[in-house]
Amino acid sequence: QVQLVESGGGMVQPGGSLRLSCAASGFSVDASHIGWIRQAPGKGREGVSCISVGDGSTDYTDSVKGRFAMSRDNARNTVYLQMNSLKPEDTARYYCAADISPLSDSCAATARLYEYDYWGQGTQVTVSS
């Protein structure tokens, strides 16, 4: 019933760009907090960004600020992660996740503790020359 399906990953050169998509079904993204989380082999998961229910405000981890941007298309029930100026250290599998019962109007608390109800299966991003 509930699904999150990521797409848009691939291999790019340093300095390049990718746009990831997260298509949701079974719930509405505009009634949920949505996050992007990444994990590289041998490393722990890292919250990359999130977008909040309501006003759609976004939050980012320091390492991607100014380079990544989240957006939401309510009509398509899809969220996006635009990634620019990519670096090799951005290489990871990227997952989207949804908190369908947010406790506040900000996604930051959800993202901090990975308190998401649903997860996608991820899409691989590789940044290499």
N, CA, C and O of each residue as an XYZ file, in Angstrom:
516
protein
N       0.831     -1.202      0.000
C       0.000      0.000      0.000
C       0.871      1.259      0.000
O       0.768      2.092     -0.901
N       1.716      1.388      1.003
C       2.620      2.525      1.100
C       3.937      2.183      0.428
O       4.539      1.146      0.705
N       4.373      3.059     -0.452
C       5.627      2.858     -1.156
C       6.367      4.170     -1.342
O       5.760      5.227     -1.517
N       7.679      4.083     -1.299
C       8.570      5.168     -1.675
C       9.579      4.581     -2.647
O      10.267      3.613     -2.322
N       9.670      5.156     -3.826
C      10.544      4.628     -4.865
C      11.484      5.722     -5.330
O      11.058      6.729     -5.895
N      12.769      5.511     -5.084
C      13.786      6.469     -5.484
C      14.265      6.176     -6.900
O      14.260      5.029     -7.349
N      14.675      7.221     -7.587
C      15.272      7.076     -8.900
C      16.177      8.273     -9.161
O      16.156      9.253     -8.416
N      16.963      8.187    -10.210
C      17.803      9.299    -10.625
C      19.268      9.176    -10.278
O      20.067     10.028    -10.666
N      19.638      8.135     -9.556
C      21.034      7.949     -9.222
C      21.858      7.541    -10.428
O      21.324      7.241    -11.496
N      23.158      7.537    -10.239
C      24.065      7.169    -11.308
C      25.471      7.587    -10.976
O      25.780      7.932     -9.835
N      26.326      7.557    -11.981
C      27.719      7.950    -11.816
C      27.958      9.291    -12.506
O      27.576      9.489    -13.659
N      28.594     10.202    -11.782
C      28.930     11.512    -12.319
C      30.345     11.878    -11.914
O      30.887     11.334    -10.952
N      30.940     12.806    -12.655
C      32.262     13.307    -12.324
C      32.174     14.351    -11.220
O      31.139     14.998    -11.062
N      33.246     14.523    -10.456
C      33.242     15.599     -9.463
C      32.870     16.927    -10.101
O      33.317     17.254    -11.200
N      32.046     17.683     -9.394
C      31.545     18.942     -9.911
C      30.258     18.823    -10.690
O      29.640     19.834    -11.023
N      29.844     17.610    -10.984
C      28.628     17.387    -11.736
C      27.382     17.466    -10.882
O      27.443     17.758     -9.688
N      26.243     17.199    -11.515
C      24.947     17.301    -10.856
C      24.093     16.076    -11.119
O      24.222     15.416    -12.150
N      23.224     15.786    -10.175
C      22.201     14.765    -10.314
C      20.937     15.262     -9.646
O      20.988     16.060     -8.710
N      19.808     14.789    -10.129
C      18.531     15.081     -9.506
C      17.852     13.766     -9.146
O      17.478     12.989    -10.025
N      17.697     13.523     -7.852
C      17.031     12.329     -7.373
C      15.544     12.588     -7.202
O      15.130     13.688     -6.835
N      14.747     11.564     -7.473
C      13.309     11.637     -7.281
C      12.867     10.590     -6.276
O      13.459      9.515     -6.181
N      11.832     10.908     -5.536
C      11.217      9.976     -4.602
C       9.717     10.024     -4.834
O       9.047     10.966     -4.413
N       9.195      9.012     -5.499
C       7.773      8.939     -5.806
C       7.048      8.171     -4.713
O       7.396      7.031     -4.407
N       6.044      8.798     -4.129
C       5.312      8.209     -3.018
C       3.936      7.732     -3.465
O       3.326      8.308     -4.365
N       3.462      6.676     -2.824
C       2.107      6.199     -3.019
C       1.568      5.690     -1.692
O       2.331      5.250     -0.832
N       0.252      5.750     -1.529
C      -0.379      5.307     -0.300
C      -0.467      6.361      0.785
O      -1.077      6.120      1.827
N       0.116      7.499      0.568
C       0.043      8.641      1.482
C       0.415      9.880      0.699
O       0.896      9.785     -0.430
N       0.196     11.036      1.287
C       0.469     12.307      0.625
C       1.734     12.931      1.171
O       1.893     13.073      2.384
N       2.632     13.303      0.277
C       3.887     13.895      0.731
C       3.662     15.253      1.368
O       4.455     15.672      2.212
N       2.611     15.944      0.989
C       2.364     17.258      1.571
C       1.748     17.187      2.965
O       1.542     18.220      3.601
N       1.453     15.987      3.444
C       0.976     15.798      4.812
C       2.037     15.118      5.680
O       1.742     14.673      6.790
N       3.258     15.038      5.179
C       4.317     14.285      5.831
C       5.622     15.056      5.824
O       5.835     15.933      4.987
N       6.495     14.719      6.764
C       7.899     15.107      6.658
C       8.595     14.068      5.785
O       8.392     12.867      5.961
N       9.409     14.529      4.853
C      10.159     13.645      3.978
C      11.643     13.935      4.146
O      12.061     15.092      4.187
N      12.426     12.881      4.243
C      13.862     13.042      4.385
C      14.643     12.267      3.342
O      14.159     11.283      2.781
N      15.857     12.725      3.094
C      16.844     11.988      2.320
C      17.965     11.587      3.259
O      18.496     12.416      3.998
N      18.321     10.315      3.227
C      19.359      9.752      4.080
C      20.319      8.989      3.183
O      19.887      8.342      2.229
N      21.593      9.051      3.466
C      22.559      8.321      2.654
C      23.444      7.439      3.521
O      23.646      7.697      4.708
N      23.960      6.403      2.902
C      24.870      5.509      3.587
C      25.900      4.980      2.598
O      25.547      4.448      1.545
N      27.159      5.129      2.940
C      28.251      4.605      2.146
C      28.776      3.341      2.802
O      28.652      3.183      4.016
N      29.365      2.427      2.015
C      29.919      1.209      2.600
C      30.917      1.515      3.709
O      31.807      2.349      3.542
N      30.763      0.839      4.834
C      31.652      1.033      5.956
C      31.386      2.276      6.773
O      32.128      2.568      7.710
N      30.351      3.010      6.441
C      30.026      4.225      7.165
C      28.591      4.162      7.674
O      27.761      3.433      7.132
N      28.311      4.925      8.709
C      26.972      4.996      9.241
C      26.052      5.834      8.369
O      26.500      6.574      7.493
N      24.777      5.701      8.624
C      23.829      6.495      7.862
C      23.933      7.971      8.253
O      24.282      8.309      9.384
N      23.626      8.822      7.306
C      23.732     10.254      7.508
C      22.493     10.922      6.945
O      22.168     10.752      5.770
N      21.808     11.675      7.773
C      20.692     12.463      7.293
C      21.191     13.595      6.420
O      22.011     14.402      6.857
N      20.710     13.661      5.202
C      21.168     14.655      4.242
C      20.296     15.900      4.279
O      20.798     17.020      4.361
N      19.000     15.696      4.220
C      18.078     16.818      4.146
C      16.679     16.352      4.494
O      16.400     15.153      4.533
N      15.811     17.301      4.743
C      14.403     16.982      4.938
C      13.556     18.177      4.547
O      14.019     19.317      4.515
N      12.307     17.881      4.252
C      11.343     18.920      3.920
C      10.127     18.733      4.814
O       9.672     17.609      5.026
N       9.605     19.831      5.334
C       8.560     19.779      6.345
C       7.164     19.854      5.750
O       6.930     20.463      4.705
N       6.246     19.208      6.462
C       4.839     19.344      6.133
C       4.444     20.808      6.225
O       5.061     21.584      6.954
N       3.422     21.174      5.490
C       2.918     22.539      5.579
C       3.658     23.480      4.669
O       3.437     23.490      3.458
N       4.541     24.276      5.252
C       5.188     25.329      4.479
C       6.313     24.833      3.577
O       6.843     25.604      2.776
N       6.688     23.554      3.695
C       7.716     23.005      2.841
C       9.113     23.515      3.121
O       9.975     23.462      2.244
N       9.356     24.008      4.322
C      10.695     24.455      4.667
C      11.656     23.268      4.674
O      11.258     22.135      4.946
N      12.910     23.538      4.375
C      13.910     22.485      4.240
C      15.047     22.662      5.227
O      15.301     23.760      5.722
N      15.722     21.561      5.500
C      16.863     21.548      6.400
C      17.918     20.636      5.800
O      17.589     19.634      5.166
N      19.194     20.982      5.998
C      20.292     20.252      5.387
C      21.418     20.029      6.370
O      21.652     20.848      7.259
N      22.105     18.931      6.210
C      23.323     18.734      6.974
C      24.393     19.678      6.439
O      24.376     20.037      5.261
N      25.319     20.077      7.298
C      26.270     21.125      6.943
C      27.075     20.808      5.680
O      27.379     21.709      4.899
N      27.415     19.560      5.481
C      28.292     19.206      4.376
C      27.668     19.406      2.997
O      28.384     19.427      1.996
N      26.349     19.552      2.931
C      25.695     19.721      1.632
C      25.033     21.083      1.469
O      24.485     21.373      0.406
N      25.072     21.908      2.483
C      24.444     23.228      2.393
C      25.056     24.042      1.264
O      26.277     24.107      1.115
N      24.196     24.654      0.481
C      24.642     25.430     -0.652
C      24.852     24.625     -1.910
O      25.039     25.199     -2.983
N      24.827     23.305     -1.805
C      25.022     22.437     -2.968
C      23.785     21.616     -3.302
O      23.505     21.364     -4.474
N      23.042     21.197     -2.282
C      21.857     20.363     -2.468
C      20.610     21.172     -2.170
O      20.644     22.103     -1.367
N      19.509     20.817     -2.818
C      18.235     21.470     -2.567
C      17.098     20.471     -2.702
O      17.015     19.741     -3.690
N      16.224     20.442     -1.704
C      15.032     19.611     -1.765
C      13.861     20.419     -2.292
O      13.789     21.633     -2.104
N      12.948     19.731     -2.951
C      11.711     20.348     -3.384
C      10.604     19.303     -3.374
O      10.865     18.107     -3.253
N       9.377     19.763     -3.502
C       8.217     18.894     -3.418
C       7.221     19.280     -4.490
O       6.916     20.459     -4.671
N       6.716     18.286     -5.202
C       5.678     18.482     -6.199
C       4.443     17.750     -5.685
O       4.324     16.535     -5.844
N       3.535     18.484     -5.075
C       2.377     17.863     -4.446
C       1.461     17.188     -5.468
O       0.876     16.143     -5.182
N       1.337     17.773     -6.642
C       0.470     17.196     -7.664
C       0.958     15.829     -8.109
O       0.150     14.952     -8.414
N       2.262     15.637     -8.150
C       2.836     14.359     -8.552
C       3.157     13.473     -7.355
O       3.610     12.342     -7.525
N       2.922     13.987     -6.133
C       3.211     13.245     -4.913
C       4.663     12.752     -4.909
O       4.950     11.597     -4.594
N       5.553     13.660     -5.265
C       6.958     13.330     -5.442
C       7.825     14.407     -4.802
O       7.494     15.591     -4.845
N       8.929     13.986     -4.214
C       9.932     14.917     -3.716
C      11.227     14.701     -4.474
O      11.467     13.629     -5.029
N      12.060     15.734     -4.491
C      13.274     15.711     -5.273
C      14.456     16.163     -4.429
O      14.300     16.879     -3.439
N      15.622     15.735     -4.838
C      16.859     16.231     -4.270
C      17.775     16.619     -5.425
O      18.321     15.761     -6.117
N      17.932     17.916     -5.620
C      18.854     18.423     -6.624
C      20.237     18.509     -5.999
O      20.426     19.190     -4.990
N      21.195     17.827     -6.590
C      22.545     17.759     -6.061
C      23.501     18.383     -7.069
O      23.650     17.887     -8.186
N      24.141     19.464     -6.671
C      25.089     20.169     -7.520
C      26.478     20.138     -6.893
O      26.634     19.841     -5.709
N      27.471     20.445     -7.702
C      28.861     20.492     -7.234
C      29.226     19.237     -6.453
O      29.793     19.310     -5.362
N      28.898     18.101     -7.020
C      29.087     16.842     -6.319
C      30.559     16.542     -6.075
O      31.424     16.852     -6.894
N      30.812     15.935     -4.935
C      32.147     15.567     -4.499
C      32.233     14.063     -4.323
O      31.211     13.409     -4.112
N      33.436     13.498     -4.407
C      33.567     12.051     -4.183
C      32.986     11.600     -2.845
O      32.454     10.494     -2.748
N      33.077     12.429     -1.826
C      32.537     12.054     -0.530
C      31.017     12.012     -0.487
O      30.443     11.573      0.509
N      30.356     12.458     -1.546
C      28.912     12.310     -1.655
C      28.508     10.919     -2.124
O      27.323     10.585     -2.115
N      29.463     10.114     -2.526
C      29.174      8.761     -2.992
C      28.514      7.953     -1.881
O      29.065      7.819     -0.788
N      27.338      7.417     -2.165
C      26.569      6.671     -1.179
C      25.292      6.172     -1.831
O      24.951      6.561     -2.948
N      24.593      5.303     -1.111
C      23.249      4.974     -1.512
C      22.309      5.959     -0.811
O      22.405      6.167      0.399
N      21.419      6.552     -1.570
C      20.521      7.572     -1.060
C      19.110      7.014     -0.918
O      18.559      6.439     -1.858
N      18.538      7.190      0.256
C      17.203      6.711      0.573
C      16.284      7.891      0.874
O      16.712      8.880      1.468
N      15.037      7.784      0.467
C      14.047      8.720      0.966
C      13.186      8.017      2.000
O      13.032      6.796      1.967
N      12.634      8.786      2.907
C      11.841      8.245      4.000
C      10.771      9.248      4.386
O      10.918     10.448      4.156
N       9.685      8.745      4.980
C       8.538      9.576      5.310
C       8.117      9.401      6.761
O       8.037      8.285      7.274
N       7.852     10.520      7.406
C       7.214     10.556      8.717
C       5.785     11.014      8.471
O       5.544     12.196      8.226
N       4.843     10.088      8.533
C       3.466     10.417      8.187
C       2.662     10.953      9.368
O       1.514     11.361      9.190
N       3.231     10.961     10.551
C       2.581     11.499     11.750
C       3.521     12.451     12.465
O       3.970     12.161     13.574
N       3.823     13.572     11.852
C       4.792     14.492     12.461
C       4.285     15.082     13.772
O       3.106     15.408     13.915
N       5.203     15.208     14.720
C       4.862     15.752     16.032
C       4.983     17.260     16.083
O       4.474     17.892     17.009
N       5.643     17.840     15.112
C       5.774     19.280     15.032
C       5.720     19.695     13.571
O       5.649     18.851     12.678
N       5.753     20.996     13.335
C       5.705     21.490     11.970
C       7.079     21.534     11.305
O       7.194     21.954     10.154
N       8.112     21.108     12.013
C       9.466     21.088     11.474
C       9.954     19.657     11.350
O       9.726     18.836     12.239
N      10.634     19.355     10.236
C      11.149     18.007     10.025
C      12.458     17.739     10.757
O      12.926     16.600     10.772
N      13.056     18.751     11.361
C      14.393     18.602     11.931
C      14.446     17.528     13.011
O      15.394     16.745     13.054
N      13.448     17.480     13.878
C      13.453     16.496     14.953
C      13.338     15.080     14.403
O      14.015     14.171     14.883
N      12.501     14.890     13.417
C      12.368     13.586     12.771
C      13.689     13.148     12.165
O      14.121     12.011     12.350
N      14.324     14.052     11.443
C      15.568     13.727     10.759
C      16.691     13.405     11.728
O      17.499     12.513     11.468
N      16.750     14.117     12.831
C      17.839     13.943     13.792
C      17.910     12.522     14.324
O      19.003     11.984     14.505
N      16.771     11.911     14.575
C      16.709     10.571     15.148
C      16.211      9.528     14.153
O      15.911      8.400     14.545
N      16.120      9.881     12.894
C      15.672      8.961     11.849
C      14.313      8.355     12.192
O      14.089      7.159     12.000
N      13.421      9.182     12.697
C      12.110      8.723     13.149
C      11.114      8.703     11.995
O      10.104      9.406     12.021
N      11.404      7.909     11.006
C      10.557      7.796      9.831
C       9.747      6.509      9.864
O      10.199      5.486     10.376
N       8.547      6.579      9.310
C       7.658      5.427      9.278
C       7.912      4.513      8.091
O       7.750      3.297      8.192
N       8.307      5.089      6.979
C       8.476      4.334      5.746
C       9.764      4.732      5.061
O      10.190      5.886      5.110
N      10.374      3.753      4.421
C      11.645      3.935      3.719
C      11.569      3.343      2.328
O      10.907      2.328      2.109
N      12.248      3.979      1.391
C      12.440      3.395      0.085
C      13.635      2.461      0.093
O      14.285      2.285      1.123
N      13.922      1.868     -1.046
C      15.036      0.927     -1.132
C      16.327      1.567     -1.618
O      17.365      0.906     -1.655
N      16.283      2.819     -1.986
C      17.490      3.564     -2.266
C      17.883      3.610     -3.721
O      17.432      2.805     -4.535
N      18.742      4.579     -4.033
C      19.334      4.706     -5.357
C      20.800      5.094     -5.185
O      21.136      5.935     -4.351
N      21.660      4.479     -5.973
C      23.096      4.654     -5.810
C      23.578      5.908     -6.509
O      23.211      6.174     -7.653
N      24.403      6.679     -5.815
C      25.082      7.837     -6.375
C      26.581      7.608     -6.238
O      27.084      7.368     -5.141
N      27.284      7.683     -7.354
C      28.726      7.513     -7.356
C      29.363      8.715     -8.030
O      29.033      9.044     -9.169
N      30.273      9.369     -7.327
C      30.967     10.549     -7.837
C      32.437     10.181     -7.994
O      33.145      9.976     -7.008
N      32.884     10.099     -9.229
C      34.234      9.626     -9.501
C      34.699     10.124    -10.857
O      33.898     10.340    -11.766
N      36.015     10.302    -10.980
C      36.611     10.648    -12.256
C      36.833      9.424    -13.126
O      37.332      9.544    -14.245
